[in-house]
Structures are given as structure tokens and as C-alpha cells.
Amino acid sequence: MNLAEQYQHLIDEISQHNYHYYVEAKPIISDYEYDQLFNNLKQIESEHPELISSNSPTQSLINQVSDGFKKAPHTSPLLSLENSYDAWDLTARDEKIKKNLNKADIFTRRYKIEPKFDGLSVELVYENWFLKQAITRWDGEIWEDITQNIKTISNLPRQLHNFTNWSISFRWEIMLSKSKLNILNKDREKSGLEPFSNTRNAAAWSIKLLDSWEVAKRELKCFVYDILWNIQFSLDLQNLGLPTISITDQIFDSIESVIKFCLDEKTKKQLESYDYDFDWLVIKLVNTEKNEREILWETNHHPRRAIAYKFPAQQASTQILSIDFQVGRSGIITPVANLQPVELSGATISRVSLHNFDFIAEKDIRFNDWVWIQRSGEVIPYITWVIKDKRTGEEDPISAPLFCPSCQWPIVNIDGHFYCENPSCKAQIIEKILYFVSRDAMNIVWIWESMVETLVSQWILTNISDLYKLERPELQVLIKKFPWFDEKKLSWISQELKKSKENPLWRLINWLWIPGIWTKIAKDIDHFLIEKAKKSWKTTLSRLEIISILTNPEEIRQLWWIWDKIQLSFQTFFDNTKVIEVLDKLEENGVSFSCRWDNITSSELPDNNYKQLRFSITWCFPISRNLIKEALEQQGYIFTDKPAKNVDFVLIWTDAGSKADLAKKLWLKIYEDRDKILTNFPVLQNIFNSQTKSEPTIQQWSLF
């Protein structure tokens, strides 16, 4: 695997872990492992900036989405925090901050330390003193409006005090206390329900209950920790009558005093004494001579003025009791260890993923082994090593099963990975359908895992195309007897299925899971095919035409990033008769593997050479830069985070800073005011009209 492939593989892996953490609230790796992956990605991008993709998690937060509430935009992105595990890293970061502040003639640095909340992050918007809206976090730009449910939280003020500004926005954390979690889990166990693994998981699911009365019974609490949107960032949150939690009121004048406080055992004990989960600290720069937000800014992923310090990982020893083998959508077999239940960081751990058989061989994990497990804020732990001194000789090696645990089909070994190749395997069908309806694929809401499991178990769904049978009245009559399928829900599902038939082609390409093809490439291919249609003066490219283009090396090489391995991947994939059968069945149900371009006008003359123009955006727009980026990407443009020689043009707004200077130095084409931008890119007109407000102009900033 070359460097470019490693880079894209890292993007896919991190994006998938983002989905597990933010959407399913069920992470499958430790925080430390995630940070290592993220740091590896940043290192590649630092050493090889030519590889940087706009789809990289370092550029934005991706794969953090669920469905069920109406969507709403944030006033400013809700970013993540970078993590630190040691004093050396904190010292190095302090040096970087020092250099930036010195350039602004600031020669002092003051820090504040706060507890890192382990709950559900939300933005609360107040207008004219009163609570207007509550929005959960997703990719930091748009997410779910949970205003009705959050009004059930008793300590949340509906009205602000001592505040007269027109509008203000805060970042909050919705929390469930440890004591309430114990009561809630006892009630769930009595009802035969699976207990919540931790308070964050419980809070996340509780606030998204459709019944506000049920939400109220969970007795959630809300705490504020930053101002997102307002001119006056120095306002005292407590003076506004807002609930806060503080670990210390001390302001630290040096990084050495910060480190001393973080390493003090009393600090950790103080956090553990709260009835809420805090296992990290947040270190914030709080200089007041000038606004540090203006000086340090932030990346699309994290602010530069704050960092999360994580305590050394907690560990516990336990014994492996048995091994389960799970089947993924591709048929790959994943081993999962069942453990002797053990308490670790406030949670009872009884299962841990063993990832793959290479991982088992590397750590020499065996049946009945005693192992050390680590948990540093995550839900599902990680095996750090085997306690070989406790072996009695009765420990047996773990080998791959001979038959699929779901369908009993013989298991095959392909390049060291073990697969079930039965196309009728129920476990695979469930996983394939769940991915088909996911946001990364066909984006069909109102279809949940429990629904799919029920329908597959009854052989009502035997393949992907069977999903579209749910539109049929005769089948709806049959499945109304199952839970979740009332008349209203079936109507919503039918509407979503109908809407999915008009999806752009990239969604179907992404779902097909062609080796080497991920979301960004799928979108680029879709744009490429549309351009091919325009050149041929066609409104539609058929499936045969598309496959002919994708399997023709001379055609597909017009996309500069296509290398030999992907060309071979296309050829092998579309030579598979099973793939053609799947596409045939989908087409029978109205889902066509084709692309349409219905807006060709006489002014859009085809070019001699296909070329996607590259663009960059620099601060500070009155609307979300991600909305601008996505709108232009849908038109075939390629986003680049920083101005460079290969960038064709740059969009500039107010307070652009160093990126604007760089663009001018490189003699790049610049669009730097509203009229020029909208004249040249009319696709942005609706975004500006819908997002900008007629009220007084207020600067938007990212937070922490």
C-alpha cells in the first residue's frame, strides 16, 4: 500500500470511528488509539501537503450524524479539542502560543483549567433574553433541533439576567448524574432492557426521546462552558444566571503551574468526587489584553487556544471467558471477547473487540487468558497486553471459525482475512441494508437497526432491493403487526424510499463499496460523469455508458488521482455478475445506476479538456464556510484548505488574515466581496439569502 492509499485508508478509518462515537454512542476503540490514528493522519499531511483532502477529519468533523429531529444550522461551528497526555506536549504547545502572541505584542500568557464534560454537546441560542433554540452537535455546522426536549431540564434558564444584547449563543453539555444512571439502569434491567454503559450514552439517548415527558423523567442537567456567538466574549457566565461547574477559580500565569495542577493527585480525586463524569481537564488561554480568538484562530477541527489534558489511562485485569465471531456487511469475521465483568472508570466492562486475527496473533491472546484492559474515557476498552504469568497451561489458541456463526456457510481465507461468502447470510444482509440507508450512502431515514433485524429474520427483506417493497400497500398491511410499523411511520418510510430514487449517483457508488473508492472519490466521479454528459450533449448517461467509462483506462485517467490499482478495481468489480444482478434488481425498483444532467443550456459549451477547478476559502463569512464549500463541490469544484500554486481561485471575506496575503503573493484569482462572488457563482445566492439576517451584524466565532 503506497502513501496515498495509506492516507485515504486512515481517513476512512477515522471517519468510521467518528460515526461510532458521535452517532451510535458506541466507540469501538480507546481514546488513545483514536488519537494515535489522528496524529498519524496529521503527520502525513504535514509532511505531504499535496495529499491533503477536503474530506479529511483534520479539515472538518465528519460522520457524526443521526436522524429523527428537524435539522438546524449552528451560528458557529462546534469544534473538537486536540488532546494531550503528557507535560512535554503541553510545554511544546505553550511555546507555539507564545510565538503567536508575541507577534501581536502580547508577552504574557494566562490559563484557566476546567473539567472536561462527558455528556452531549449542544448549542443554546438566546434572543431578547429568552431561550430560542437548542441544537445538538454533528459536523459542527448543522444538526438536530431539540428545543422542546431541552426545556424539560430543570436547571436550564429560560430567560437570561443582566443581559441586554440582541442575541447570544452558548455551548452547553447535557449531563446525567452517576446516581441517576444507577437508578435508571435498575429500572431498565427490571424491564428486560439493556442497561446504559455510561452517563454520556444515557444522556445522548435520553435527550433524543420523542416523548418530552419521558425526557423529563430522566432528570438531565445542563452546564455552560463557553460563549459561541456574541461581540462580548468576556462576559461572566455565572453573572448571567447560567449553571456552571468549576474545578478551580485560579488563573495560572505559567505552563509549569498548569502542569503541576494537572499532575496533582488531588485534582483527579476532586474530579472523581463529583456526581458527574469528568475524566479530563480543559486548559484554556484566557488573555484579556486582546481577544485570543482573533490572534490564534482555529482549524476546521479544533481551536488553537484550548486543549484537553487526559489523565494516564486506567487499567484493570480480567479473564477472557469466551469468543464470539461477528459478521460484517462484506462478510468479514470479527472476533469479540466476552470477559469476566470488571469495573473500570465507572463502567462495567464485559466485552471487548479483538479487531482481527492479526491482532490476536500479535498479542498472543488465547482462550481463558488473563488480560489488562485500558479505558481512558471510552466506552469499549482495549486489550493492552496478556498477563502470561497467570497462564496455567489450559489456555487454547484462538483460531478462525470453519463456518459462519450466522448461516453456517464455510469460511474462506482471503489475504489473511476470513469471510463468509454466502450472499443470503442474514447477518450480512442486515449490515448491508443498514449501510445502504445510512447518511454516507442513500440517506434513508426512519429505518432503524431493530426494524431491519425483524424484517430480515422473517425473510421479508432478503436483499437490498427488497427495501423498496416496503412502499407496496399489500406488504404494509402485513408488517403493521410488527413493532414500530404504524401507518404514520410506514408513510414516512415510503416518502424516504421514493426520495432516495432521485439521489445523486455518488451515493449509490459509495454504497457499492468498490475497493479503493470512498465518499470523496465517489463525489468526484459523479461530477466527472456529469461533465462527460455535458460534453456529449446528453441529459443522461446510462448504466452501460457509465461502466464503459469507469472501466476504460483512457477515460478514467482524466481524473488525475486515479491510479492503476483503482482502474483494476473498477474492471474487476463490474466484471462480477453478482454486482450486475444487484444493480438489475435495484433498477427494477426504480433505483437507477445512471447520472442525469437536466440543466444544459446553450451557453454551456463543452470544453476540450475536463478539468475541475480548485478553490480555497478564507475567513470570515456571514454564513457557514462548509455550506459554501459543499455547494461549489456539487458543481464540480475541488476544495483546498490553503491557497497554493495549484489553486485556481480564492473566495475572501472580511478579516481574511494570512491566507489572503498568501493568495495575493501567489497571484491567485481572488473574489473578495459579495457582489463578485454571487455574480460568478450564482449557486451561492440561495445560501446567502437563507442564512444571512437583517438584524444587526454580529461577528461569528468558533468556540472553546
N, C-alpha and C positions, 0 to 999 in steps of 0.2 A: 504494500500500500504506500503510494507516494505521499508527499507532504500535503498536497491539495486535498487528496482523499481523506487523509487523517484529520485535516481541518474540518471538512464537511461532516465527517463522522462524529467529531466532537460536538458540532453544532446540533446535530440530530439527537445525540445522547443527552445533552444538557437540556434541550427543549422538552424532551420526553420527561425528564426528571422535574422540570418546572410544572408540567401538566400534573404529574402525580402529587406534587406538593400543594399547588395552589388550587387545583380543581377538585381532585379526589380526596385531598387532605390525607393521603396515604403515601408518603415518600417511601422509596424502596432502597435508598442508600443513606449513609450518615451525612451530616452536615460537612464533616471534614472531607469525606470523599467528594462531595459536590464541589467544595471549594478547591480541591486539587484539580478537578476537571476544569473548573472555570479559570483557574490560574494557568493551566496548560494552554487553554484557548487564548488567553491574553498574551502569553509569551510568544505563541506562533504569530499573532497579529502584530506584536511589537517588532519581531524580527523580520516578518514578511508582510508589510502593509499592503502589498499588491494583492494579497489573498482576501483581504477583509470583505466580508459580505454584509449587506444591509440586513440579512436575516440572522446575523449572529446575535446571541444573547448579550454580548457586550454592547451592542448598539441599541437594544431595546429589550423589554421583558416580553417573552413570547410563550405561547402555550400555557396560559393561565386563565382559562375561561370555563364557565358553565352556563346553564340556561335556566329559565323559569321566571324571571322578573323582566320588566321592560328595561331597555338599555338607556344609559345617560352618560353624557360626557363629563370628564373632570375639568375643573378650572385650571389645574396644573397637574403634570404627571406625578403619580405616586411611585417614587423610585425605591429601589432596594438599597441595602447598605453593603459595602465591602466589609470583609471580616478579617480580624487579626487574632492570632493565637499566642503571640509572644511579645516580649518587651522590645526586641530588636526591630520588629516590624513597626511598632508604634513610634520608635525613635526615628526610623527612616522616613516615616510619613510626616512626622513633625518637621523634619528638615525640608521637605518639599513645600510644606505650608509656609515655613519661614521664608523661603526664597520668593514665593509669590507675594507674600505680604510686604516684604522689603521693597519689592518693585513698586508697591503702592505707598511707599514711605510709612509703613507701619512696622514698628520694631518690637512690639510686644505681642505675646500670644496668651490668651486665657481660655481655659477649657472648663466645660461643665460635664458632669457624669450623671447619667440617668439609667434607670433599669430598662432593659430591652423587653418589651411586652411580647408575650407568646399568645396572641389571640388573632382576631380577624381585623385587618386594617381597613378603615373606611374614611371617606371624606365627608364632613358635615358643612353645609353651606347655610349661613345666616344672612337674611336680608331684612333691613329695617328692624333690627334687634331680634327678629323671630326666626326660628328654625324653618328652613325652606326645603332642604333636600339632604338625603343620606345616600352615598354611592359607595359600593364595595370596590375593592381593587381588582384589576385584571392586568392588562399590559401597561397600566398606568395612565391610559388615555380614556377608555370608555368601559363602563361596566354596568352593574345592576343597581337599579333604584330600589332601596329597601326602606324608604322613608316611613311607611306605615309600621313596619315591624320595629324599627328602632325607637319609635315613640313609646313602646312598651317598657323601655329601660328606665328604671326609677330615678337614677342619679343623673340622667341627661337633661340639662336645662333646655326648655322650650324657648326661653327668652334670655337674652344677654343683659347684663347690668353694666353701668358705667361705660357704655359704648354707643357712639352716635354715628359711626361711619355707615355709608350706604350698604356695603356688602363686605363680608369676611368669610373665609373658609379655613377650616382646621383639619388636621389629621388626627384621627382617634384610633383607639384599639378597643374592640368589643371583647370582653373577658368573661369567663365563667370561673367562679372560685373553686378551689380544690374541695372544700367541704360540700359545696353544692353538687360537684361532679360525683362524689361518693353516693349521695342520696339519689341522684338521677340514675346512676348505674345499677343501684339496688332495685329501683323500680323497673328498669329495663330487663334485668335478669328475671324478676318475678313474672314479667310479661312474655318471657321467652325470646327477648331481643338481645342482640349482641351489645355488650357494654362499650361505651366510648373509650378509646385508648388513652386520651389525654384531654386537658381542658380546651386546647386550641381546636381540636377536632370537634368537640362538643359544641363550642361557641359557633363555629363555622356552620355546622348543620342546623343549629337551633335558630339562628337569625334568618335562615332561608326557608323556614317552615311557612307554608302558605296560609296557615291559620295564625293570626296575630295573637289570639288568646293563648294558644299553645306556647308561643314565643314568650309571652308574659310570665308563664308559669316556670320558665327556666331561670328567672331571676338573674339575667345578664347584667353586667355593669359596663360602663364606658368611661375611658380615661383619655384625656387630650395630651398631646406632647409636642405639637408644632403648629405654626401658622403657615398655611399654604398660600393664601392669596389675600394680600392687603398691602397697602403702602407702608403701614406701621408694623414692621416685623418685630419691634422691640416691646410690644405690648406685654404686660404681665398677665399670664393666663389665669392665675388664681384671682386676680382683681376683677376679672370678667365673670367670676362666679362659676368657673369651669372645674370639674373634678380632675385632680392630678395625683400622681404618686411620685414621691421623691425619695431617693436613697441618701442624698446629702445636699445641703444648701451651699456647700463650699465651692468657691471658684478657684481653680488651680492655675498658678502662674507659670508652671513649667511641666514639660512632659515627664520629668523624673517624679514629680509629686503625683501625677496621674498614674504612672506605673506602680508606684508604691501603694496607692489606694487599691488598684485593681488586684495586686498580688496579696493584699492583706486577707488572711483567712476570715477575719471578722466581716469583711464585705460580702463574701459568699454566704456566710451564715445568716447575715442580715437579709439577703435576698430569699434564702430558703425559709425564713421565718414568716414571710408574707403568705396570705391565703390565696395568692395568685402565682402563676408560674412565671418566674424570671430566672433565666439561667445565663444571660449575657448582660453586658453593660454597653451603653452607647456613649461614646466620647465625642462631644460637640465643641467646635470652636465657637466662642461667644464674644469675639471682639466687638467693641461698640464705637470705636473712632469712626470707622466706615463700615458699611454693610458688607460682611464677609461673603454673602451670596453673590454680590456684584464682582468681587475680586476673584473668588475661587471657582465660581460657576459649578457645573456638574457635567457628567457624561449622560448619555441616554439611559444608563443603567443605574448610576449611583451618584450622590452628591460627593464633592471632594472635601467638604468641611465636617464630615462626621464618619465614624467608623464603629463597627460593633466588635467589642472585645469578648472573645469566648473563653470561658474557663477551661482548663485542661479536661479532656474527656473523662467522664465517669465510666467505670467498668465494673462488671460483675461476672462471676463464673457460674456456669450451669452445664447441664448434661444434655446431649442430643438423644432424644428418645426414639425418633423415627424420621423417615424421609418421605415427603410427598413429591410427586412429579406433576408439574402444571404444564398445560399445553397452550402455546400462544397461537396467534392468528396465522402465522406462517407454518405452524406445525412443530416449531422448535420446543424441545422439552427443557423445562427449567426446574432444577431441584430446590426444594424448600425444606428446611429442617424444623421439626417440632421439638421444642425444648422443654425441659423441666421448668415450669413457670418461675420467674425470678423478678424481684422488684429492682428497678433501675430508673433513677431520675424521676420518681413519682409515677411510673407506669409499670404494669405487669407485662413482661415480655415472655411470649410462649412460642413465637415463630420467627424465623429469620431466613432471608433468601440466601441461597448458596450460589446464585448467579449462573454458573455453568460448570462443566466438569473440569475445565482447565483450572478454575478457581479451587475446586476440591483437591485436585492433584497438587497444585502449588502449595497449599497449606496442609496437605496430607490429612484431610478431615475424614473420619471414619464413623461408622455406626457406634453409638454408645460413648463416643469421646466426650471428655470434659473440655469446654472451650471458654475463652474470655470473650465477652461481648462488650461492645462500646456503644454508648448513647450520649451524644452531646447536643441535645435539643431536638433530635429527630424522633420520629415515631417508631420506625422499624430499625433494629440495631444492625450492627456489622460485626462479624467474627474477626477478631484481631489475630488470635493465634490459638493453637491447640495446646492444652496442658498435658503434655506427653508423660509427665511424671506420674499422672494418675491412671495411666493405662494398666489394665490387668491382664491383657492378652486375649480378652473376649471381644475386642473391637474389630469389626469386619470392614473391609474396604467398601466404598460406595461406588457402584457401577451403574451405568445407564440401564433402564428397563429394556426388556426384549420386546414388550408390547405396549401400545399406547394405553395409559391409565383411563382414558375416556372411552375409546372404541375397541380396544384390544387388537388394533391393526399392528403388524410388525414394524418395529422401529428401525430406521436406516441411519447410517453414519455418513454425513457429508462434510468433508473437510474438518473433522473433529467435532462437529455439532450433530446432535441427534434429533431426528424429525419423525413425525407421523405424517405419512403421505396420503392418508385416506381423505378424499375430498368430502366425504359425508360425515367426518368426525364432528360430533356435536360441540365439543369444546372449541374447535377451530371455527365452526360456523358462528358461534356466539361472539368470539373475539373479532371475526371479520365484519360481522354486522355492526358491532359497537364502534369499530373504527370507521366503517362506511358512513355512519350517522354523525360522527364526531365533527368538530369545528374544522379540523385540518383536512377533512375530506368533503362530504356532501352537505355538512352543516344542517342536519335534520333534527330539530329539537322535539321534545315531548316523547322521545323514545329512550327508555332507561334500561339499565342492565337487568333489573328484575323482570321487566316486561319481556325482554329478549330471551332470557333464560326459560321463562314459562312457555313462550311460543315455540322455541326450539325443542324443548323437552316433549311437547305434544306433537312434534313433526308438522306444525303449521308453517314454520319457517325452516326450509331445508337448504336454502342458498340465498344469496344477496337479492336476487330479483324477486324472491317471494315477498320481500318487504312491500312492494307495490301492490300486492294482492290485498293489503290492508285498506286500500281505497274502495274495494268492492263491497257493496251493501250486503251480499249474501254471506261473506266472511265476517263482516262486522256483527251480524246477528249472532254468529257462532261464538265469537270471542268476548261478547259482552258479559258472559258468565264468569270470566276470569277477573281477578282483582285489577284495578287501575283502568279498566277499559269501559268507562261510561260513555254515553252518547256525546257529551261535550268533548271529552278527551279524544275520542275517535275522529270527531270533526276537525280538531286541531291537527291531529296526525295526518289526516287526509290533505289538509291545506299545505302542510310542510312537504309532504311527498310530491304533491303537484308542483310546488315552487321549486323543488330540487331538480326537476326535469329541465329547468331553464338555467341551471348553474353553468358558469364558465367551464371550459374543458379542463383547466388545470386541476380542478377539484377531483375529477374522475381519474386523471393521470396520477395525482398524488395518492389516491386510494389504491390504485393498482399495485403500488409497492414495487415498482420496477427497480432492480438493483442499481444503486448509484444515483437515483432520482429522488430528490426531496422537494419540499414546498417551493423554495426559491427557483429551482431549475424548472419545476412544473409550470410556474407562472411565466418564466422566460420562454419556455416552449410554446405556451399558449399565445403570447404576444408575437412570437416568430411566425406561427401558423396564420395568425390574422394578417400579418404583413404579406405573407405568401398569397393569401386570398385576395388582398387588395391589388397586388401586382397582376394577378390573373383576372381581375375584374369579376371575381366571384363573391357572392354573398355567403356561400357555404363551402367548406371542404368536407368531403365525405370521409368515412372511416378508412376506406381503401386508399384514398389520396393521402390521408394523414400518415397511415402506416408506411406507405411508399416513401414519403418524405423522411420519416424518422429512421427508416432502415436503409436509406441511401446515404453513404458516407459523404458524397459530394454535396448533397443538400444540407445535411445536418452540420457539417463543418463550418457553415456560415455563422453558426453560433461559436464564438471564439473559445469558449470554455469547454466545449465538447472534446473529450479525448478518446483515444482508441477503445478504452475499456467500456465507456458508456455507449459508443457505437455498437460494439459487440453485444452489450446488454440489451439494446433495443432489438437487434436482429434475433437474438436467442429468445427473448420474451415473446415477440409477436409470431415466432415460428411455432410456439406452443399451442396445440389445438385446444387445450383446456381454456386458455385465455380467450380465444376466439369464441368458444362456447359461452363463456361468461358474458362477453360483450353482446353476443346474439340474444341472450335471454334478457339482458337489460334493455336492449333496443326494442324487444317485443313489448316491454312495459313503458316505453316512451322515453327512456334514458339513452340518448344517442352519443356515441363516441365521435363527435364531429364538432367543428367550430364554425360560428356564424359571425359575419361582419355585415350588419344591415345599414350602416351609416355612410356608405361610399358616396361621395359627391364628385361632381365634375372637376372640382378644384384639387382633389386629392389624387394627383397623377402619381403613378408608381415610380419608385426610384430604381436606378440601375443596380445599386448595391444595398442590401439590407444592413442597416447599422442602428443599433439602439444608442440614443444619446445619453450621456451620463450627466448627472446634475448633483449639486450639493445645496444644502440649506443652512443658513446661519441666522442666529437669534436677532431680534425677539419678536415673533409674530403674535398677532392678537388672537390667533387660533392655534390649535394643536399642529405641530410640525408633522406628526405621524399621519394626520388626515391629508395634508398636502402631499406627503411622500406616497401614500397609498393611491391617491387619485392620479398622480403622474405615473406611477408604476403600472397602473391599469391601462395607461395609454402607451406603454412600451418603453418608458424611460427607465434608466438604471440609477438607483440612488447610491451615492458615495458619501461617507460620513464627513470627510475633509476635502477641501479643494486640492486638486492635484493636476498634473500636466494633462492627464487623460480625461479630465472633466470638461464637458462642453459648455456648461453654463452654471451660474450660481444665483440662487434667489436670496436676496438680502433685505432685511427689515431694520428696525431700529436697534441701537446698541450692539452692533454686529461684532465688534472686537477683532481679535487676531485673525479669525478666519477670513473676514472681509479684506484685511490687509494682505493676507496670503493670496487671495483670489486676484487682487489688483497687481500684486507683484508678479504673478504668473500670466498676466494679461488675459485672464479668462473673461468670457462674456458674462456681464452682470445685469440682472434685473433687480432694481433696488427701490421700487415704490409700487403701491397698489395698482395704479393705472397701467404701468408697463407689464406687471405680472399678469393681470387679468386680460389685457389685450392679447398677449402672446399665449396665454394658457387659459382659455375660456372655460375649461373643465373645472377650474377652481372657483368660478363665480358663485355657484350654489353653496359651496362650502363657506365662503366668506359671508354670504347673505344670511345663512342659517346660524352661524356661530358668533358673529360679531354682534355687539349690543349697542343700543342707542344711549344707554346710561353713561355716566362719567367714565372716562378711560382709566382703567386700573392695571398696573403692571402685573404680569403673571410670572410666578417663580416656582421652581421646583422646591421640594421641601426636605427637611430633616433637621 
